[in-house]
Amino acid sequence: MKKILSILRGKKQTERLSELRSQEIMRALDSALNNVEEQKVLADIRYHEEINNLGDDGVNYKSKINQLIEYKETIINADNTIQAINEIKKDLDSEVEDINP
């Protein structure tokens, strides 16, 4: 039995309701994952745009470097969040004995 179903069934819900809630939770995790992946892609695009702007005349290097750092931090944080979401999904999808007989 999937861990998430075992947890939800322990809340005295019907089997069908538990399955629906399980699907809802997994969709919410998928949605969060999609949002983070989109943020990462946008930050990566902006990061590379700013790299290209370093050669512009009259560029404020301090400002550009701060923006580069901000975009790179967003990318790193997104990677960590993606990993965390995937680990949560894996944990909830793991097989366990029914903890609520």
MARDO-990625 format. One record per residue: x, y, z of N, C-alpha, C, O in turn. Coordinates in steps of 0.2 Angstrom, whole numbers, plus 5000, padded with zeros to 4 digits. Each point is the difference from the previous one (the first is absolute). Layout:
// MARDO-990625
XYZXYZXYZXYZ ...
// end
This chain:
// MARDO-990625
500449945000499650065000500450065000500650005003 499250054993500450065000500050045007499450005003 501150034999500150035006499450065001499750005005 500250044990499550055000499349975001499650035004 500349924993499349975001499949975007499550015003 501049964999500049985007499950055005499650005005 500750064994500050065005499250024999499750025005 500149994989499350034999499549955003499550035003 500649914996499549955003500050005007499449995003 501150035000500050015008499650055002499950015006 499950044990499650065002499349984999499550045000 500349905000499349975000499650024994499450025000 501049994994499650014994499949944996500349955001 499250054995499849944995500649994996500450054998 499749894999500549984996500050054993500550024998 498949995000500050044994500250085001500450034996 499449995010500250075002500750005001500450054998 499949905005500750005001500450004993500550045000 499349924995500350004994499950074997500550024996 499050015004499950074997500450055003500350044997 499849965010500450045004500749994998500450054999 499849895000500749984998500250034993500550034999 499049964997500150034993500150085000500450034997 499250005007500050075001500650035003500350044998 500049925007500650025003500649994995500450044999 499649914997500549984995500050064995500550024997 498950005001499950054995500350075002500350044997 499549975010500350065003500850005000500350054999 500049895002500750005000500250014993500650034999 499149944996500250014993499950074998500550034996 499050005006499950084999500650045003500350044997 499949945009500550045003500749984997500450054999 499749894998500649994997500050044993500550024998 498949984999500050044993500250075001500350034996 499450005010500150075001500850015002500250054997 500149915006500750015002500449994994500550044999 499349914997500449994993500050064996500450024997 499050015003499950064996500450065002500350044996 499749975011500450055003500749994998500450054999 499849895002500749984998500250024993500550034999 499149954996500150024993500050074999500550034996 499150015007500050074999500650035003500350054997 499949935009500650035003500649984996500550044999 499549904998500649984996500050044993500650024998 498950004999499950044994500350075002500450034997 499350005009500250075002500850005002500350054998 499949905005500749995002500550014993500450045000 499449924995500450004994499950074996500550024997 498950015004499950064997500550055003500350054997 499749955010500550055004500749994998500450045000 499849894999500749994999500250034993500550034999 499049974996500150034994500050085000500450034996 499349995009500050085001500650025003500150075001 500349895002500650035003500550034995500450045003 499549954991500450034995499850074998500350034995 499149995007499750064998500450065002500350005005 499750054991500350075002499650035006499450005000 501050025005499750045006499749955004499650025004 500549924996499749955005500250015007500650015001 498949995003500150005007500249935003499549965001 501150024999500249935002499849985007499849945000 500250115004499849985007499249975000499849955003 499850094993499349995000499949934996499649965002 500850034993499949944996500249945004499749954999 500950065004500249945004499549985006499949945001 499850115002499549995005499449964997499749965003 500150064990499549974997500249934998499649955001 501050044997500249934998500049955007499849954999 500450085006500049965006499349985002499849955002 499750104998499349995001499749944996499749965002 500550054991499749954996500349935001499749955000 501050055002500349935001499749975007500049945000 499950115005499749975006499349974998499849955003 499850084993499449984998500049934997499649955002 500950044994500149944996500249945005499849955000 500750075005500249955005499449985005499949955001 499850105001499449995004499549964997499649955003 500350064990499549964996500249935000499649955001 501050044998500349935000499949965006499849955000 500350095006499949975006499249985002499949955002 499750104995499349995001499849944996499549965002 500750044992499849944995500249945003499649955000 501050045003500249945003499649985006499849955001 500050105003499649995006499349984998499749955003 500050084992499349984998500149934997499549965002 501050024994500149934998500049955005499849955000 500650075006500149955005499350005004499949945002 499750114999499449995003499549964996499749955003 500350064990499649964996500249925001499649965000 501150035000500249935000499849975007499849945000 500350105005499849985007499249985000499849955003 499850094995499349995000499849944995499549975001 500950024994499849954995500349935002499949954997 500550055009500349945002499549955002499550025003 500749924997499649945002500149995008500650005002 498950005002500049985007499449955001499649994997 500549985009499549965003499450055002500250055002 499249934998499550045002500150015008500049965004 500150114997500150025007499450015004500050015006 499449984991499450015003499549944998499650004996 500549945007499649944999499350015001499649954999 
// end
